[in-house]
Amino acid sequence: MKMYQHARHCSPVHSLQSQWACRLQTPSSSRRSFATCQPLHGSYADTLSFLRINSNTRVIFQGFTGKQATANAKDSLAWGTKIVGGVTPGRTGEHLGLPVLPSVRQAMEQLKPDATAIYVAAHQAPGAIEEAIEAEVPLIVAVAEHIPVHDMLRIHSILKTQSKSRLVGPNSPGIISAVGKCRIGFQPLPCFSPGRVGIVAKSGTLSYETVASTTRAGLGQSLCIGVGGDMVPGTDMVEALSVLEKDPDTEAIALIGEIGGMGELEAAAWIKEYYSRSESPKPIVGLIAGVNEAPGRIMGHAGAFTSLREPTAKAKITALEDAGVTLVNHPAKIGDILKTKLQGTAGSGTTSGSNPFASGTQRRQLHSMRGPERRPLVTGSSVHNKHQHQQRRSIYLDVNPCFAELRVRGGINCGPYSGHGTRRLLAVGIDRSARSPSILVAPSIEDWMEEAQRTTAPVKSFPFDYRRGPDDLAIERIASHLQLSNKGDSAVDSLPRLIKTLTRLFYEQEGLLLTTHIVERLGEIKVVHARFAFDQATFRNGTPQDKIKAMYVRATNEPAAIEAQRSGIVYVKLPGEDATIGTLVNGAGLAMNTVDALADVGGKAANFLDTGGKATSETVKESFRIILQDPRVRVVFVNIFGGLTLGDMIARGIIMAFRELSLTVPVVVRIRGTNEKEGQKIIADSQLPLYAFDDFEEAAAKAIELSRR
């Protein structure tokens, strides 16, 4: 099969004389040049209606003849999805009895699809998405994870210039209408039933748990939108909520968020406004994963980490509570709570008043927020960990190589802080809300401590168009916000040079967050500290220059984490001598929630471990081996909800691990989802000392009991 290809971007930052004025020149190999300004008629917001899929939605697949697409298409067709054909570059003919065409444009002309599902590898996905935008497919669903973030930034700069195509994903299970029997993604179909609950979720596995909960409660689902765990998703939580608000089949909403970005705060503001203007608002129950995140580490999903300006999980919970959302600590509880609300009873934790959903005091087994840990929400500033760049998603340069790059590239004055002058923050990173690159600034830095970088003033974001770079007006505003001295204008004059240098490095080496501390010294700006993080997804493809790649600092020196990464497993060791429960989970969101939910009932996880969505028996065995390298672990808690992962496969992997690794610690197993009964039976028939449960709370209680022996 011919690979999908796309032209890599080039930096919009060119000569010193034409600061920020010139636009990106589209490479000749690109299919066509997209507009660099907003369309004259309509905008990307006008494409929201394309999310309302139903039984009449005509779907094509890109990468149609591939193994994953083939298996998915068979299941979706059998369920009732109206798949009308697909695209494989360079191929024509038939597949699964449906037409195969060589390009999306030809598919649009001949098959007239309403949506396309992109089933190609992460390095091919940007080209496939761009081809679908060019062909003006109304709905584009991209499921791939670890697409380089600069590819997504470029795609968003394109999406903003048009009003014909809407993107869902990437790093998303997709979108599914249980009422309309239309699946565009890889959600586990046996869990779904037509019904009344709309779901908006960053996490696939947590959304599946929510689906199972609402099915068991007899509510079923209407429309489920997986916004995904990417840094810059094609559709955000507010956009998805606005669709469910108007969806006639949706009577209640489940909102599943996690650490990373500002989306949950924006959703809280939207919900608060929605409850104030609506006479009969739809009840909303929510969950936020990642309360017990490991500072400075990515928790599985590409975007699951807290960066500059971004709130913690606890701050997101507070904001949603204040907006009137009922928060739970596990998705299995969502169905019963929504059922109670739809029956018109307040239930536990509600307050009196004409609108039982408008109070921020509703709680039902919330995430634990004890004592001083529950701090007020601060939207403009957050603690930014010094080791924030030690993310699995990123590789980074330490201070001296950063200084060297700045000197060579821009002649920037760099050196250690002498103790004189006010230190200010200047960084080039990504504004997830704007879905664009941004310059992040703060006029003062309180102290550089071993554990955290704190600012005395809010970090302000100045987003800019990916293909243009910051303009002169933005730089003037940045200088004003930094409160630079105007004496001789030297410091102000040297600011554009530093921003230009950082931005060029950001583009050319595909940066995630390039942070500097600056002072005014001898009439100009001096950089006194620097830390640069680059996208590891890009480095895997060998795109950046070898010089930078040779200097990077490994994201983690933890041997178990390095071993896990080689097997496609995400492992993060969590602190605490009393952390005695090893966790083995499939899916990043569910893994975060497992750690949180254990903490809520008095347990303490020793690790975060995500086997990945395509876990195999061998992966499960390797996960056990990695977990048991930690001498603190007294019990292993396996919490699996099967989507692509099959319950019977997981069960066989557990038994294999038990026998081949000669396990001496007890193992508690909870298997739900695809092939759950088969998996549970395999565990029950194994005659091994395994504790099998269907209910999460019962399983967690047993794991905690065993961890204390």
Secondary structure, 3 states (H helix, E strand, C coil): CCCCCCCCCCCCCCCCCCCCCCCCCCCCCCCCCCCCCCCCCCCHHHHHHHHCCCCCCEEEEECCCCHHHHHHHHHHHHHCCEEEEEECCCCCEEECCEEEECCHHHHHHHHCCCEEEECCCCCCHHHHHHHHHHCCCCEEEECCCCCCHHHHHHHHHHHCCCCCCEEECCCCCEEEECCCCEEEECCCHHHCCEEEEEEEECCHHHHHHHHHHHHHCCCCEEEEEECCCCCCCCCCHHHHHHHHHHCCCCCEEEEEEECCCCHHHHHHHHHHHHHHHCCCCCCEEEEEECCCCCCCCCCCCCCCCCCCCCCCHHHHHHHHHHHCCEECCCHHHHHHHHHHHHCCCCCCCCCCCCCCCCCCCCECCCCCCCHHHCCCCCCCCCCEECCCCCCCCEEEECHHHHHHHHHHHHCCCECCCCCCCCCEEEEEEEECCCCEEEEEEECCEEEECCCEEEECCCCEEEECCCCCCCCHHHHHHHHHHHCCCCHHHHHHHHHHHHHHHHHHHHHHCCEEEEEEEEEEECCEEEEEEEEEEEEHHHHHCCCCCHHHHHHCECCCCCHHHHHHHHCCCEEEECCCCCCCEEEEECCHHHHHHHHHHHHHCCCCECEEEECCCCCCHHHHHHHHHHHCCCCCCCEEEEEEEECCCCHHHHHHHHHHHHHHCCCCCCEEEEEEECCHHHHHHHHHCCCCCEEEECCHHHHHHHHHHHHCC
